């Protein structure tokens, strides 16, 4: 038995699906560059939009939003909105100070 980086034990010589996926992804990134993933993602998004229509993205976004609301509660959006607004406010103030 050998111990993996995350502390699990496994038989020597075997590789987990996660490890294999990471190695494969690292090899592709080394060969083609990170922009390769951007390109295949964009192409996949275009094909999905052609097959399912733009409303498909609206539906999955709605489902995702509802899942987050169910998990964290409706106040979660208020909290992250407030945090985002505070950051914008701080950045504006910093930019104004930098001008003077």
C-alpha atoms as one frame of an Amber mdcrd trajectory, in Angstrom:
protein
   0.000   0.000   0.000   1.079   3.562  -0.696  -0.377   6.763   0.667  -1.659
   9.369  -1.800  -1.192  13.124  -1.399  -4.678  13.402   0.095  -3.865  10.755
   2.729  -5.741   7.819   1.221  -4.143   4.415   0.816  -4.173   2.478  -2.427
  -2.365  -0.382  -4.074   1.000   0.506  -5.571   1.138   1.112  -9.291  -2.540
   1.981  -9.644  -3.777   5.437 -10.466  -7.099   6.944  -9.463  -9.438   8.325
 -12.097  -8.828  11.778 -10.645  -5.045  11.410 -10.917  -5.330  10.099 -14.484
  -7.578  13.011 -15.450  -5.206  15.545 -13.940  -2.199  14.009 -15.690  -4.068
  13.960 -18.988  -5.181  17.561 -18.571  -1.661  18.655 -17.655  -0.263  16.889
 -20.736  -2.825  18.549 -23.033  -2.146  21.967 -21.500   1.621  21.459 -21.935
   1.179  20.407 -25.566  -1.495  22.876 -26.755  -1.489  25.674 -24.180  -4.203
  26.930 -21.846  -6.008  28.740 -24.674  -6.879  25.314 -26.121  -9.393  24.854
 -23.309 -10.903  28.270 -23.989 -11.346  27.380 -27.651 -12.961  23.979 -27.071
 -15.199  25.488 -24.400 -16.332  28.233 -26.761 -16.997  25.744 -29.549 -18.914
  23.478 -27.180 -20.997  26.406 -26.006 -21.851  27.392 -29.568 -22.911  23.841
 -30.480 -25.008  23.584 -27.309 -26.724  26.882 -28.135 -27.448  25.684 -31.685
 -28.877  22.368 -30.469 -30.839  23.568 -27.449 -31.365  27.296 -27.988 -30.322
  30.252 -25.868 -33.136  29.590 -23.382 -31.296  26.393 -22.382 -28.711  28.562
 -20.612 -31.475  30.563 -18.944 -33.005  27.335 -17.633 -29.785  25.879 -16.277
 -28.901  29.234 -14.730 -32.293  29.321 -13.022 -31.820  25.756 -11.750 -28.368
  26.615 -10.438 -29.637  29.753  -8.735 -32.444  27.827  -7.082 -30.004  25.138
  -5.909 -27.782  27.799  -4.325 -30.811  29.443  -2.710 -31.954  26.086  -1.319
 -28.489  25.300   0.021 -27.518  28.698   1.484 -30.834  30.471   1.903 -32.247
  33.550   0.163 -30.131  35.912   2.294 -26.987  34.541   0.648 -27.533  36.613
  -2.497 -28.103  39.709  -0.399 -24.864  39.044   1.480 -22.713  38.500  -1.616
 -24.341  41.469  -3.340 -23.458  43.658  -0.373 -19.869  42.372  -0.384 -19.572
  43.066  -4.110 -20.979  46.540  -3.681 -18.560  47.292  -0.841 -15.638  46.189
  -2.992 -16.748  48.405  -5.874 -17.146  51.314  -3.481 -13.642  50.724  -2.102
 -12.123  50.488  -5.599 -13.789  53.759  -6.643 -12.458  55.494  -3.533  -8.954
  54.137  -4.178  -9.075  55.329  -7.797 -10.157  58.796  -6.692  -7.310  58.979
  -4.169  -4.828  57.852  -6.835  -5.948  60.700  -9.128  -5.031  63.353  -6.567
